Amino acid sequence: MNVTGVRRQESSARSKMPISAPLASLSTKGRTGVTWNAIIEWTIDEVFTEIAAAGLALHEAYTVYGASRVSSAYCIMSTLDDLRAAASCADNHDVYREMVRLEAASTFAFQGQRWLAEVAPALLPASLAADVARAKTVAIQRQAIEAEIPAHLLFTFGWPTIRPAPEEAELLASVRRRVADVVGLEAKYTHGSDVLHRYDQLLAQRSPDATATPPCAQAAFAF
């Protein structure tokens, strides 16, 4: 049995979760494992009341740094206030700078439109702040190039579903070349013929007659 502290009050998705459900990773022949969301109906006030009644101290994230909840130090689902609370803890500063370096290198913001670099810019050395500024400029260029990809060729679950036309393959190759250039990557499949060949490989792996497990599409067609 896997026992969790998931609660309905935490999110819309969790509000729909069952109290218990079979769990394949704990199941074997003749035995069914389950997940039990033991306090799923509790409110946040009931959680704090139970902690106090047990004579336990709250995590310092609440009492010292003012976080509204404890999860990963920098969680993609965190509020801005909780990200700032995490950044106010000296123990998290090295992790903060390392994650900002990933933003700068990838040109992708930590939370869609919110850059982690903007949460606590005073913690960044001047060189890293400059890298972030460049990354933001490059991100705009990258997004403009990626927007040229037709909707029917964008990633979806089970991708790819069709073979692009030759002119579409040339466009995809052009997008890959230009994105690689602005981001500073060494890309594969930068010619239309290469793109078509790669699609043929992936579509063959998706065939009902194929014995190989289809790879993650994003990894298979990665730069």
N, C-alpha and C positions, 0 to 999 in steps of 0.2 A: 504494500500500500504506500502510495506517495501522498503525503499530507501537505497541503499548502495553506498559506495565509491569504489567498486571493479573496477579495470582497467585491460584492456587486457595486458598491458605492464608488469604487476606484475608477471605473471607465464604462463607456457604453458597451464595449465588447464584453467586459467581465460581468456586466449586469445580466447577460444572457447565458452565462455559463451554468451548467448543472451542479448540483451539490456533489455528485459523484459520477464517475464515468469509467468505462474500461480503458486501460492504458496498455497499448501494444508492447511497449518496451519492457514492461514488467510481466508480460504474459508468456507462458510456455505451454506445451502440450499438457492438457489436464489441469492447468491452473491459470486463472484470469487475474491479472494485476489490475488495480484500480487507482485512480486519483480521487482523493477526498478533499474537497474544499471546505475544511472544517468550520470556518468562521465566515462563510460567504455572505451570510445575512447580517453580520455585525455592522454597525456604524462606526465611524472613527472615534466618536465619544465613548462607545462601548469598549473599543480597543484600549484607549488610554485609561479608562476606569479599571479594566482588568489588570493592566500593568501595575497601576498604583495599588490595587488590592493585593497583589502578589508581593508587594514590597520591592519591586524592581525599579531600577532607574531608567529613564528614557535615554536613548542613544544621544550622544553629544551633538549629532547633526541637528537635532531638535533644540536641545537646551543651550548649546554654545553658538551654533552658526545660523539658527533660525530657519532651517529647512522645513518644508511642509510635509515631506516624506523622505524616506531613506531608500535609495536604490543604488544604481551605479553612481559613482561620483559625478560623471558627466553623462547623463542619459539622453538619448535622442527624444524622449518623451517628456523631459523635464521642462518646467516653466522657466521663464527668464529669472525669476527671483530665486528659484532653487539652484540654477546654474551659478548665479552670483554667490549664493550661500556656499556652494561647493568650492568656488574659487577663493573664498575668504579663508579657507583652511590651508595652512602652509603645507600640510602633508600632500595636498593635491596639486601643488604648483608645478612640479616636474611633469606630471601627467598632463596637466593643462597645456603646457608649452609643447609637449610631444604631439598632442592631438591637433593643436593649431598648425604644427609643421605638416601634418597630414592634409589639413585643409589647403595649405599653401601649395603643397606638391600636387594635389589632385585637382585643384580649382573647383571643388565641390564644397558648398557650405555645410556645416554640421547638421543643421536642421532646415533643410530646404532653402529658405530665404534668410535664415539667421546664421550668421557666422559666429562660431565659438570665440573667434579672435576678438569680437566686439564685446564679449561679456566682461573681460577684465584686461583691457589693453595695457594697463600699467605693469602687468606681469611679463610683458613681452620685451625681449631685447630689440634694439632698433633694427637690426638686420632682419629679424623675423617679422617685425611690423612691416618692413619694406617688402618682404616676400609676400605677405598677405595682400598688400595693396596691389602688387602685380597680379596675384592670383585672381583678385576680383575683376580686374580689367580683362584678363584672359578668359574668365568664366563667361563674361558677356559675349566675347567673340565666339567661344565654343558653343554657347547656347544658340547663337544666331546661325552658326553653321549646321548644328544638329537639327534645327527647325526646318531645314530643307528636306529632311527624310519624309517621304510620303507616309501617311498614317497607317496604311496597310502593311508597311514594312517595319513598323516599330515593334519592339519586343512585347510579346504577350505570352501568357502561360502556354507551354507546349510549342513555342516558337522553334523553327519557322513553319509557316503553314503553306506558303506558296514559293515558287521560284521567281525571282524578279526578272523582268524583261531586260534585254541587253542594255538599253539606255538607263534603266533603273540601277543596274549593277554598276554602270559607269558613275552614276551619281553617288552611290554608296561608297565606291572607291575614292571618289573625290572628297567626300565628307571625311573619310578616314584619313586621307593624306593631310587635309587642312587642319583637322582637329589635332592630329599627331604633331603637326608643325607648331601650332600655337601653344600646345601644352608641353611640348618637348619630349614626346614619346617616340619610340621606334616601332612603327606599325607594320603589321602584315596585311595582306589582301588589299593592296593599294591600286590594283588594276581591275578593270571590269571582269576580265577573264578569271582572275584569281577569286573574285567574289562569287562568280557563278560556280566555279569548281567547289568552293567551300559550301555553298548552298546545296549542291548536289550530294556532297558527303553527308551533311546533316539530314537532308530529306531521306537519304537512303537508310540512315540509322533509325529514322522514325517509321520506316516501312514495317507493316505487320510481319513481313518475312525476315526482318533483321533480328539477329540474336543479341547484338550488343545493346547495352543499356544506353539510351540517349544521354549525352553529356549535358551539363548545364549550358543553356544556349549562350548566356553571357560570357561564360568561360571559353566555350568552344569558338566563339567569334570575337574573342577579345583581341586587344591590340597586341 
